[in-house]
Amino acid sequence: MNSNSKSSARARTRDTSATFENGAIETWTRPGQCIAGKLLAIRRGREFANRQSHLAVIRRRDGSRVVVQLTRLLDAEFEDRGVRVGDRIAVKFVGTRRSKSSGRSYKKFRITAQ
């Protein structure tokens, strides 16, 4: 993804600070969980550890909306795949993994986009 794409992706964000009127917040508890639908927006979330977080607002086929917190890895995956507002996407929770280098656990996802 080129630098223009990255800056335009961030330009689409807007602050949602304390409210999540955009939909239910997804919690990832079971490997295999999948959220699929149309990406409606990428919003600015709260700041954690001196890093701005982002939220993806997705509309499912049934019309319901869900908000997905973009972890560092998920955010990077969206950037690498060039995911844009309006794309049909699927976010699948693969499970919790442990980093070989740091020993920390993290949630692993698989992204598909059209």
C-alpha positions as CSV (number, residue, x, y, z in Angstrom):
1,M,0.0,0.0,0.0
2,N,1.5,3.4,-0.9
3,S,1.7,6.3,1.4
4,N,-1.2,8.2,-0.2
5,S,-3.5,5.2,0.5
6,K,-2.4,5.2,4.1
7,S,-3.0,8.9,4.6
8,S,-6.4,8.7,2.9
9,A,-7.4,5.7,5.1
10,R,-6.6,7.8,8.3
11,A,-8.3,10.9,6.8
12,R,-11.6,8.9,6.9
13,T,-11.5,8.5,10.6
14,R,-13.4,10.7,13.1
15,D,-13.6,10.7,16.8
16,T,-16.1,8.5,18.6
17,S,-14.5,8.8,22.0
18,A,-17.0,7.5,24.5
19,T,-20.0,6.5,22.4
20,F,-20.5,3.4,20.3
21,E,-23.9,4.2,18.7
22,N,-22.6,2.7,15.5
23,G,-23.3,-0.9,16.6
24,A,-22.5,-3.6,19.1
25,I,-18.9,-4.0,20.0
26,E,-17.6,-7.4,19.0
27,T,-15.7,-9.5,21.6
28,W,-13.6,-12.3,20.3
29,T,-14.0,-15.4,22.6
30,R,-14.1,-18.4,20.3
31,P,-11.7,-19.4,17.5
32,G,-13.6,-19.5,14.3
33,Q,-15.8,-16.5,15.1
34,C,-16.3,-14.5,11.9
35,I,-17.8,-11.1,11.2
36,A,-18.6,-10.4,7.5
37,G,-20.3,-7.5,5.8
38,K,-19.7,-4.1,4.3
39,L,-17.2,-1.8,5.9
40,L,-19.1,1.4,6.6
41,A,-16.4,3.4,8.4
42,I,-13.1,3.4,10.2
43,R,-13.4,5.6,13.3
44,R,-11.0,6.9,15.9
45,G,-11.2,5.0,19.2
46,R,-9.6,5.7,22.5
47,E,-5.9,6.1,23.0
48,F,-4.1,3.2,24.6
49,A,-0.4,3.1,25.5
50,N,0.2,6.4,23.7
51,R,-1.3,4.9,20.5
52,Q,-4.5,6.0,18.8
53,S,-6.8,3.0,18.4
54,H,-9.3,2.6,15.5
55,L,-12.7,1.0,15.2
56,A,-14.2,-0.7,12.1
57,V,-18.0,-0.3,11.7
58,I,-19.3,-3.2,9.7
59,R,-22.9,-3.8,8.4
60,R,-23.9,-7.5,8.2
61,R,-26.2,-8.9,5.6
62,D,-29.1,-8.8,8.1
63,G,-28.6,-5.0,8.4
64,S,-27.2,-5.1,11.9
65,R,-24.0,-3.2,12.7
66,V,-21.0,-4.4,14.6
67,V,-18.0,-2.5,15.8
68,V,-14.6,-4.2,15.7
69,Q,-11.7,-2.8,17.7
70,L,-8.7,-2.8,15.4
71,T,-5.7,-4.2,17.4
72,R,-2.2,-3.2,16.1
73,L,-2.1,-6.4,14.1
74,L,-5.6,-6.0,12.7
75,D,-5.0,-2.4,11.9
76,A,-1.8,-3.4,10.0
77,E,-3.6,-6.1,8.2
78,F,-6.3,-3.7,7.0
79,E,-3.5,-1.4,5.8
80,D,-1.5,-4.2,4.1
81,R,-4.6,-5.5,2.3
82,G,-5.7,-2.0,1.2
83,V,-9.1,-2.4,2.9
84,R,-11.3,0.7,2.2
85,V,-14.6,1.9,3.3
86,G,-17.2,0.3,1.1
87,D,-15.4,-3.0,0.7
88,R,-17.0,-6.3,1.6
89,I,-14.8,-7.8,4.3
90,A,-14.7,-10.8,6.6
91,V,-12.7,-10.8,9.9
92,K,-12.1,-14.3,11.3
93,F,-10.7,-14.9,14.8
94,V,-8.1,-17.6,14.5
95,G,-7.3,-17.8,18.2
96,T,-4.8,-16.6,20.8
97,R,-1.1,-17.0,20.0
98,R,2.1,-16.4,21.9
99,S,4.9,-14.3,20.4
100,K,8.2,-16.3,20.1
101,S,10.2,-13.2,20.6
102,S,8.4,-11.4,23.5
103,G,6.4,-14.3,25.0
104,R,3.3,-12.1,25.0
105,S,0.0,-13.4,23.9
106,Y,-2.0,-11.8,21.1
107,K,-5.2,-12.5,19.1
108,K,-4.6,-13.7,15.6
109,F,-7.1,-12.8,12.8
110,R,-7.5,-13.6,9.1
111,I,-8.9,-10.9,6.9
112,T,-10.5,-11.2,3.4
113,A,-11.7,-8.2,1.4
114,Q,-13.3,-7.6,-1.9
